[in-house]
């Protein structure tokens, strides 16, 4: 296979390539010095010019020219702006489904379907057994195509617990009582109910939100009430009968302890 070499006719077509680059740039001041040529193939060469346009540092105007066999006239094939070795490039393109972050979805937006979402697993398929179906569908609410998987449940629990409605938020640390003792707490079903509930107090900043049982706020149902004394009897004092306290004896009795012989 023949190796492509430099072509004298095409290599000398610098002025033609510059005119095309200026036409492409729309401003002659944006086309800088000639940076050289690149042999693309047999009778096919690309001329490179520095791009001086603002915001395109390191980019190059590239004009590719060619000629017919035994021809003495260069013909322009294409012209484009290409990044050089030290060009400033934008971030790599990421599909929209992977760019989304929590909070990005607004009214009218629709998330792309993920058939292999690890946070979900197949729901309950009716088996025909009334007892099994009643437990799965009525009690566990599994009558859906997909339900939370253990991974999805664990991720949600950790996110909620560490978030602003968990036990370490500033409002929770400043509260006098936890949500688990509040009358406005609506418990959740299943394993998540062991740690979380839903606030149903319209005066609370957490109204309608999932809160941890150890969370708290200033709208607790019992806030302001005096603590009720316990009805349990006071525990008996604990006496250690095996401990001995050693008290050192006085070497000289105090003055008021010596009897007066004249009395």
C-alpha positions as CSV (number, residue, x, y, z in Angstrom):
1,X,0.0,0.0,0.0
2,X,1.4,3.4,-1.0
3,X,2.2,5.9,1.7
4,X,0.6,9.3,1.4
5,X,3.2,12.1,1.0
6,X,3.2,15.8,0.8
7,X,1.8,17.3,-2.4
8,X,3.5,20.4,-3.8
9,X,0.4,21.8,-5.4
10,X,-1.8,21.3,-2.4
11,X,0.9,22.3,0.1
12,X,1.3,25.7,-1.6
13,X,-2.5,26.4,-1.6
14,X,-2.1,28.4,1.7
15,X,-3.8,31.6,0.4
16,X,-6.8,29.6,-1.0
17,X,-7.2,27.9,2.4
18,X,-6.9,31.2,4.3
19,X,-9.6,32.8,2.2
20,X,-11.9,29.9,2.9
21,X,-11.1,30.0,6.7
22,X,-11.8,33.8,6.8
23,X,-15.1,33.1,5.0
24,X,-16.0,30.5,7.5
25,X,-14.9,32.6,10.5
26,X,-16.8,35.7,9.3
27,X,-14.0,38.0,10.5
28,X,-10.4,38.1,9.2
29,X,-9.1,39.0,12.6
30,X,-10.2,35.6,14.0
31,X,-7.9,33.7,11.6
32,X,-4.3,33.6,12.8
33,X,-1.0,32.3,11.6
34,X,-0.7,29.2,9.4
35,X,0.2,26.3,11.7
36,X,1.1,23.8,9.0
37,X,-0.4,21.0,7.0
38,X,-1.6,17.5,7.7
39,X,-1.5,14.8,5.0
40,X,-4.8,13.1,5.1
41,X,-4.3,10.8,2.1
42,X,-3.2,10.6,-1.5
43,X,-3.7,14.1,-3.0
44,X,-5.5,15.2,0.2
45,X,-4.1,17.8,2.6
46,X,-5.5,19.9,5.4
47,X,-4.2,23.4,6.1
48,X,-4.4,24.6,9.8
49,X,-4.7,28.2,11.0
50,X,-4.8,29.4,14.6
51,X,-8.2,30.6,15.8
52,X,-8.0,34.0,17.5
53,X,-11.7,34.2,18.3
54,X,-12.5,34.8,22.0
55,X,-13.3,31.6,23.9
56,X,-11.6,29.3,21.4
57,X,-8.1,29.2,22.7
58,X,-6.2,26.2,21.1
59,X,-8.8,25.7,18.3
60,X,-7.7,25.6,14.7
61,X,-9.4,26.6,11.4
62,X,-8.9,23.5,9.2
63,X,-9.4,23.6,5.5
64,X,-9.0,20.4,3.5
65,X,-8.0,20.6,-0.2
66,X,-7.5,18.0,-2.9
67,X,-6.8,17.7,-6.6
68,X,-7.4,15.3,-9.4
69,X,-4.6,13.1,-10.7
70,X,-2.1,15.1,-12.7
71,X,-4.1,18.2,-11.9
72,X,-2.4,21.5,-11.0
73,X,-5.4,23.2,-9.3
74,X,-6.4,22.7,-5.6
75,X,-10.0,22.2,-4.8
76,X,-11.5,22.8,-1.4
77,X,-13.2,19.8,0.0
78,X,-14.3,21.0,3.5
79,X,-13.6,23.6,6.1
80,X,-14.3,23.4,9.8
81,X,-13.2,24.6,13.2
82,X,-11.4,21.8,15.1
83,X,-9.9,21.6,18.6
84,X,-6.1,21.4,18.8
85,X,-4.0,19.5,21.4
86,X,-4.4,22.2,24.1
87,X,-7.9,23.4,23.1
88,X,-10.4,24.3,25.8
89,X,-13.2,21.8,25.5
90,X,-16.5,21.5,27.1
91,X,-17.4,18.7,29.5
92,X,-18.1,15.3,28.0
93,X,-21.6,14.8,26.9
94,X,-23.8,12.9,29.3
95,X,-27.2,11.5,28.4
96,X,-30.1,13.4,30.0
97,X,-31.2,10.4,32.0
98,X,-27.8,10.4,33.7
99,X,-27.6,14.1,34.2
100,X,-30.7,14.3,36.3
101,X,-30.3,14.9,40.0
102,X,-32.9,14.9,42.8
103,X,-34.9,18.1,42.6
104,X,-34.5,18.6,38.9
105,X,-37.9,17.2,37.9
106,X,-40.5,19.9,37.8
107,X,-44.2,20.1,36.9
108,X,-44.8,18.4,33.5
109,X,-41.4,16.7,33.4
110,X,-41.3,12.9,32.9
111,X,-38.4,10.7,34.0
112,X,-37.1,8.2,31.6
113,X,-38.1,4.6,32.2
114,X,-35.4,2.4,33.8
115,X,-36.2,-1.3,33.3
116,X,-33.1,-2.3,35.4
117,X,-33.5,0.1,38.3
118,X,-31.8,-1.6,41.2
119,X,-34.0,0.2,43.7
120,X,-37.0,-1.8,42.5
121,X,-38.0,-5.4,42.2
122,X,-41.0,-7.2,40.7
123,X,-44.2,-6.8,42.8
124,X,-46.6,-9.5,43.7
125,X,-48.3,-11.6,41.1
126,X,-51.6,-13.1,42.3
127,X,-51.1,-16.8,43.0
128,X,-54.7,-17.8,43.3
129,X,-54.3,-18.6,46.9
130,X,-56.7,-16.3,48.8
131,X,-54.7,-16.4,52.0
132,X,-51.4,-15.5,50.3
133,X,-52.9,-12.9,48.0
134,X,-54.8,-11.2,50.8
135,X,-51.6,-10.8,52.9
136,X,-49.5,-9.6,49.9
137,X,-52.0,-7.3,48.4
138,X,-54.1,-6.0,51.2
139,X,-51.6,-6.0,54.1
140,X,-48.3,-5.5,52.3
141,X,-49.6,-3.4,49.4
142,X,-47.5,-5.4,46.9
143,X,-50.1,-5.3,44.1
144,X,-47.9,-3.2,41.8
145,X,-45.7,-4.1,38.8
146,X,-42.6,-3.2,40.8
147,X,-42.0,-2.4,44.5
148,X,-39.1,-1.2,46.6
149,X,-36.1,-3.6,46.6
150,X,-34.0,-3.9,49.8
151,X,-31.4,-1.6,48.1
152,X,-34.0,1.0,47.4
153,X,-35.4,0.8,50.9
154,X,-32.0,1.1,52.5
155,X,-31.0,4.1,50.3
156,X,-34.2,5.9,51.2
157,X,-33.8,5.2,54.9
158,X,-30.3,6.5,54.9
159,X,-31.2,9.6,52.9
160,X,-34.1,10.4,55.1
161,X,-32.2,9.8,58.3
162,X,-29.3,11.9,57.4
163,X,-31.4,14.7,55.8
164,X,-33.1,17.7,57.3
165,X,-35.9,15.6,58.8
166,X,-33.5,13.3,60.7
167,X,-32.3,13.5,64.3
168,X,-29.3,15.7,63.6
169,X,-30.9,18.7,62.0
170,X,-30.6,22.0,63.9
171,X,-34.3,22.1,64.7
172,X,-34.3,18.6,66.0
173,X,-31.3,19.2,68.3
174,X,-33.0,22.3,69.7
175,X,-36.4,20.6,70.3
176,X,-37.4,19.4,73.8
177,X,-39.1,16.2,72.7
178,X,-38.9,13.7,69.9
179,X,-41.5,12.9,67.2
180,X,-42.0,9.4,68.5
181,X,-43.9,10.9,71.5
182,X,-45.8,13.4,69.4
183,X,-49.6,12.9,68.9
184,X,-49.3,14.2,65.3
185,X,-47.0,11.4,64.1
186,X,-48.5,9.0,61.7
187,X,-46.5,5.7,61.7
188,X,-45.4,4.1,58.5
189,X,-46.0,0.4,57.7
190,X,-43.3,-2.2,57.2
191,X,-39.7,-2.0,58.2
192,X,-39.5,1.7,57.5
193,X,-42.1,2.3,60.2
194,X,-39.5,1.2,62.8
195,X,-37.6,4.4,62.2
196,X,-39.9,6.8,60.4
197,X,-43.3,8.4,60.4
198,X,-45.2,11.2,58.7
199,X,-45.9,14.5,60.4
200,X,-49.6,15.6,60.4
201,X,-49.3,18.9,62.2
202,X,-50.1,21.9,60.1
203,X,-48.2,24.2,62.5
204,X,-45.0,22.1,62.1
205,X,-42.4,22.9,59.4
206,X,-42.3,19.2,58.7
207,X,-46.1,18.9,58.0
208,X,-46.7,16.2,55.4
209,X,-43.1,15.0,55.4
210,X,-41.4,11.8,56.5
211,X,-39.5,12.4,59.7
212,X,-37.4,10.0,61.8
213,X,-38.8,9.0,65.2
214,X,-35.9,10.8,66.8
215,X,-36.6,14.0,65.0
216,X,-38.2,16.9,66.7
217,X,-39.5,20.5,66.3
218,X,-41.2,23.2,68.3
219,X,-44.7,22.1,67.4
220,X,-44.7,18.9,69.5
221,X,-48.1,18.0,70.7
222,X,-47.0,18.2,74.3
223,X,-44.9,21.3,74.1
224,X,-45.5,23.7,77.1
225,X,-47.0,21.1,79.4
226,X,-45.4,20.6,82.8
227,X,-43.8,17.2,83.1
228,X,-46.2,14.8,84.7
229,X,-44.7,13.0,87.8
230,X,-44.2,9.4,87.4
231,X,-46.6,7.0,89.2
232,X,-43.9,4.5,89.8
233,X,-42.6,4.4,93.4
234,X,-39.3,5.9,94.2
235,X,-36.6,3.2,94.1
236,X,-35.2,2.2,97.5
237,X,-31.7,3.6,98.3
238,X,-28.9,1.4,97.4
239,X,-26.7,0.7,100.4
240,X,-23.3,-0.9,100.0
241,X,-22.9,-3.0,103.2
242,X,-19.5,-4.2,102.1
243,X,-17.8,-0.9,101.9
244,X,-15.9,0.5,104.8
245,X,-15.0,4.2,105.2
246,X,-11.8,4.6,107.2
247,X,-11.7,7.8,109.2
248,X,-8.3,8.8,110.7
249,X,-8.2,9.3,114.5
250,X,-7.2,12.7,115.9
251,X,-3.8,12.7,117.6
252,X,-4.7,15.6,119.9
253,X,-8.2,16.1,121.1
254,X,-9.6,19.5,120.3
255,X,-9.4,22.2,123.0
256,X,-13.2,22.2,123.7
257,X,-13.0,18.5,124.3
258,X,-10.5,18.7,127.3
259,X,-12.4,19.0,130.7
260,X,-11.6,21.9,133.0
261,X,-10.3,20.7,136.4
262,X,-11.8,23.7,138.2
263,X,-15.3,22.7,137.2
